[in-house]
Amino acid sequence: MLEIKVTGSLVQAYMICKRQVWLMSRHLTGNQANEFLKIGRLLSETSYQGNKKGLRIDGGVIDVVQKKGNKLVIIETKKSSKLISSGKMQLLFYLYTLKKKGIEASGEIRIPKEKKIQKFQLNEENQKEIEILSDGIQSIISSDKPPAAVFILPCKKCSYAEFCWS
């Protein structure tokens, strides 16, 4: 059985496309020349300069970490609020992972282009949601074949589009 650790990126992908989860778990990367990937990288590199960036946690990377008073705040930066639910679950997964390590934190999703900040706190309800998502991700990862390709609106901008639709 393939042993892959669930990461925030897999959680985010799971919320949008189950097939992408399987592809990512096999270390198959999308088209790195994809303009939307480039925009995301640029946003990550140029936003919130002067803050701790790229904190690695269990195979994932938190965009920004800040200390506000005696509170730790983790921040995910997103290009737009269109698929905010996937970013929310990614952020909650990071909060859940930190909590399991004995670190209490709160989280924010920041969308610089829209000048929006959404704050999140881990609670029992969304902690259970994360556990259910993790089980779903493990189920996909343990499969020998990827889920069937299903065309959804995000496919138009996806770096894996050529893989699924060629």
C-alpha positions in Angstrom: 0.0 0.0 0.0 1.2 3.5 -0.9 2.2 5.4 2.2 1.5 9.1 1.6 1.1 11.8 4.2 -1.9 14.0 3.9 -0.8 17.7 3.3 -2.5 21.0 3.1 -2.1 21.0 -0.7 -3.8 17.6 -0.9 -6.7 18.9 1.2 -7.1 22.0 -1.0 -7.0 19.8 -4.1 -9.5 17.3 -2.6 -12.0 20.2 -2.2 -11.8 20.9 -5.9 -10.8 17.8 -7.8 -10.3 14.3 -6.5 -8.3 13.3 -9.6 -5.7 16.0 -8.8 -5.3 14.4 -5.3 -4.3 11.1 -6.9 -2.0 12.7 -9.4 -0.3 14.9 -6.7 0.1 11.8 -4.5 2.1 10.2 -7.3 4.4 13.2 -7.6 3.0 14.0 -11.0 3.1 17.7 -11.4 1.0 19.9 -13.6 2.3 22.1 -16.3 4.7 24.4 -14.5 4.4 26.9 -17.3 0.7 27.3 -16.6 0.1 31.1 -16.3 -2.1 30.7 -13.2 0.6 28.7 -11.3 3.0 31.5 -12.2 0.6 34.2 -10.9 0.2 32.2 -7.7 4.0 31.9 -7.2 4.5 35.6 -7.8 1.7 36.5 -5.4 3.3 34.2 -2.7 6.8 35.8 -3.3 5.7 39.4 -3.3 2.9 39.5 -0.6 3.6 40.2 3.0 7.3 40.8 2.7 9.1 41.0 6.0 7.1 38.1 7.5 8.2 34.6 8.1 7.3 32.7 4.9 7.3 29.1 3.8 7.1 27.3 7.1 7.3 23.6 6.4 5.0 21.4 8.4 4.6 17.6 7.7 5.3 17.9 4.0 3.2 21.1 3.5 4.2 24.7 3.5 2.3 27.5 5.3 2.5 30.7 3.3 3.1 33.2 6.2 3.5 33.0 9.9 3.1 35.9 12.2 3.2 36.4 16.0 0.6 38.9 17.3 1.1 39.4 20.9 1.4 35.9 22.4 -0.7 34.4 19.6 0.6 32.6 16.5 -1.3 33.4 13.3 -0.8 31.3 10.2 -1.8 32.9 6.9 -2.7 31.4 3.5 -2.5 33.8 0.6 -4.9 33.3 -2.3 -5.3 34.9 -5.7 -9.1 35.2 -5.5 -12.0 34.3 -3.3 -13.6 32.2 -6.0 -12.6 28.8 -4.4 -12.3 30.1 -0.9 -13.8 26.9 0.7 -10.8 24.9 -0.5 -8.4 27.5 1.0 -10.4 27.4 4.2 -10.1 23.7 4.6 -6.3 23.9 3.8 -5.9 26.5 6.5 -8.0 24.5 9.0 -5.8 21.4 8.2 -2.7 23.4 9.1 -4.4 24.5 12.4 -5.3 20.9 13.1 -1.8 19.7 12.4 -0.3 22.3 14.7 -2.8 21.5 17.4 -1.8 17.8 17.3 1.8 19.0 17.9 0.6 21.1 20.9 0.7 24.4 19.1 -2.4 26.6 19.4 -2.8 29.1 16.5 -5.5 31.0 14.6 -5.6 31.4 10.9 -6.3 33.9 8.2 -6.9 33.7 4.5 -5.7 36.9 2.8 -6.6 37.9 -0.8 -4.4 40.9 -1.5 -5.9 41.7 -4.9 -9.4 41.9 -3.3 -8.1 43.5 -0.1 -9.9 40.8 1.9 -9.0 39.0 5.1 -11.0 36.1 6.5 -10.2 34.8 10.0 -10.6 31.2 11.1 -10.3 29.3 14.3 -10.2 25.5 14.7 -13.2 24.1 16.6 -14.6 20.6 17.2 -16.9 20.7 14.2 -14.3 21.6 11.6 -11.8 19.4 13.3 -14.1 16.4 12.6 -14.5 17.7 9.0 -10.7 17.6 8.6 -10.6 14.0 9.9 -13.3 13.0 7.4 -11.4 14.8 4.5 -8.2 13.0 5.5 -9.9 9.7 5.4 -11.3 10.5 1.9 -7.9 11.6 0.7 -6.3 8.4 2.0 -9.0 6.4 0.2 -8.1 8.1 -3.1 -4.4 7.8 -2.6 -4.6 4.0 -1.9 -6.4 3.4 -5.2 -4.3 1.9 -8.0 -6.0 4.2 -10.6 -7.0 7.8 -10.5 -10.6 8.9 -10.3 -12.2 9.4 -13.7 -11.7 12.9 -15.2 -14.8 15.0 -14.7 -14.9 18.4 -16.4 -15.6 21.2 -13.9 -15.1 25.0 -14.2 -11.7 25.0 -12.6 -10.4 22.6 -15.3 -10.1 25.6 -17.7 -7.2 27.0 -15.6 -5.8 23.8 -14.1 -2.2 22.9 -14.7 -3.2 19.3 -15.0 -5.7 20.0 -17.9 -3.4 18.5 -20.6 -3.0 15.3 -18.5 -6.8 14.9 -18.1 -8.1 16.2 -21.4 -5.5 15.4 -24.1 
